[in-house]
Amino acid sequence: MIAQIKVNLGNDAFKQNPLELAHVLRNLAQDVEDINGVNLGSFIAVIDINGNSVGQLEVVEDEHVDTYNEENLT
């Protein structure tokens, strides 16, 4: 299994505060802990300080990993 995290850094919260990524990752870590989000099929929305959805965490099988520049994220 793989935990895929995608965060879009293009909205106002990230432009106004360069540390917003740290904020959303801390909140995401707390959400994972609160719901035990490490099981196959787990899905958690990533929310910025303004309450906007800016990404997601999803637990998937290894063969469903997205690629970036032709390389696996693993």
C-alpha positions as CSV (number, residue, x, y, z in Angstrom):
1,M,0.0,0.0,0.0
2,I,1.0,3.6,-0.6
3,A,-0.2,6.8,1.0
4,Q,-0.4,9.4,-1.8
5,I,-0.6,13.0,-0.7
6,K,-1.4,15.7,-3.2
7,V,-1.5,19.4,-2.2
8,N,-2.2,22.3,-4.6
9,L,0.0,25.2,-3.6
10,G,-1.6,27.7,-6.0
11,N,-4.3,29.3,-3.9
12,D,-4.3,32.5,-1.7
13,A,-3.5,30.8,1.6
14,F,-0.1,29.6,0.2
15,K,0.6,33.0,-1.5
16,Q,-0.1,34.9,1.7
17,N,1.8,32.6,4.0
18,P,4.8,30.5,2.8
19,L,4.4,28.3,5.9
20,E,0.8,27.3,5.0
21,L,2.2,23.9,3.7
22,A,3.5,23.1,7.2
23,H,0.1,24.1,8.7
24,V,-1.9,21.8,6.3
25,L,0.5,18.9,6.8
26,R,0.3,19.1,10.6
27,N,-3.5,19.1,10.3
28,L,-3.4,16.2,7.9
29,A,-1.2,14.2,10.3
30,Q,-3.7,14.9,13.1
31,D,-6.6,13.8,10.9
32,V,-4.7,10.5,10.0
33,E,-4.2,9.9,13.7
34,D,-7.8,10.7,14.7
35,I,-9.4,8.4,12.1
36,N,-6.6,5.8,11.8
37,G,-6.4,6.7,8.1
38,V,-3.8,4.1,7.1
39,N,-6.1,1.4,5.7
40,L,-6.6,0.7,2.0
41,G,-9.1,3.1,0.6
42,S,-8.7,5.7,3.2
43,F,-9.3,9.2,1.9
44,I,-8.7,12.5,3.7
45,A,-9.2,16.0,2.3
46,V,-6.4,18.5,2.8
47,I,-7.9,21.8,4.0
48,D,-6.1,25.2,4.1
49,I,-6.4,27.8,6.8
50,N,-9.3,29.5,4.8
51,G,-11.3,26.3,4.8
52,N,-10.7,25.5,1.2
53,S,-10.0,22.0,0.0
54,V,-6.4,22.0,-1.5
55,G,-5.6,18.4,-1.8
56,Q,-6.0,14.9,-0.5
57,L,-4.4,11.9,1.1
58,E,-5.4,8.5,-0.3
59,V,-4.2,5.0,0.6
60,V,-4.0,2.9,-2.6
61,E,-2.4,-0.3,-3.8
62,D,1.1,0.0,-5.1
63,E,0.1,-0.4,-8.7
64,H,-2.2,2.6,-8.6
65,V,0.6,5.1,-7.8
66,D,0.5,8.2,-9.9
67,T,3.7,9.2,-11.6
68,Y,5.5,12.5,-11.9
69,N,8.0,13.0,-14.7
70,E,7.8,9.3,-15.5
71,E,9.1,8.3,-12.1
72,N,7.2,6.5,-9.4
73,L,6.5,8.4,-6.2
74,T,7.9,5.5,-4.2
